[in-house]
Amino acid sequence: MNNSWANIDLRALVETLRESISALGGFSPEQVRVASSLGEDALQTAILLALKPGALTGHEIIQAIEGDGRSVLKPKAAAVYPMLEKMSDLGLVASVAPLLYSIGLFRLR
């Protein structure tokens, strides 16, 4: 068995990573938190725009966001469905009718 991992200089790898992060302006836990919330806001806005014409399933919402020429988002189901639940809790969207296999149809409230 060839052990190619034995030839990797981890110190050089870590130093290269530090230099790359530094060149990008670095990051702090606060910057990571803010970036995460910006991503959530962008997803929430994209979902609201996708639902503007009418009710859609989660899959259709993802397709609408990906097909929107204004959006650079490529949302995954693992992000969209929890966001829909959160938006439902906030009263922004409503489940129109639960369908087979727990697929829901969502609309703006």
Buried (B, 14 or more C-beta within 10 A) or exposed (E): EEEEEEEEEEEEEEEEEEEEEEEEEEEEEEEEEEEEEEEBEBBBEBBBBBBEEEBBBBEBBBEBBBEEEEBEBEBEEEBBBEBBEBBBEEEBBBBBEEEEEEEBBBBBE
